[in-house]
């Protein structure tokens, strides 16, 4: 009788576990595609390009000053100072661009995660996996386009967000 009771219990719990597993909703999303093709992803690229252009303008202005004095022997000291300024500005530009890239990526990543989490909760999905980390999946569970639609609605003011930090 104990054996029968154990077998029935095992069967019952296995059935409950199987039912629970079958009720689990799983989805995959390709965040790389979203970063590349979404409106906020494209805005990040534009924002970073604008910063880079500003830095290039600064360097070009210094280069013009350098060219004006480079052949004048009486202005060697000035030329040396201009070259130092140019090196310092180039280093500053590189540092600023790199720091801004990291900060902006953190901002957009955070916003994307918020969007994914909101979608997961609203659609009662148990787990969302990254598509590139998943060996194989049925395209029916790929929600990349749906997440992209939601993410495209997100407005990000990078200047405002960067000034918060």
Protein Blocks (a to p, Z undefined) as FASTA:
>chain_A
ZZmmmmmmmmmmmmmmmmmmmmpccddddfklmmmmmmklmmmmmmmmmmmmmmmmmmmm
mmmmmmmmmmmmklmmmmmmmmmmmmmmmmmmmmmmmmmmmmmmmmmmmmmmmmmmmmmm
mnopabdcdfklpfbdcfklpcklmmmmmmmmpccdfklmmmmZZ
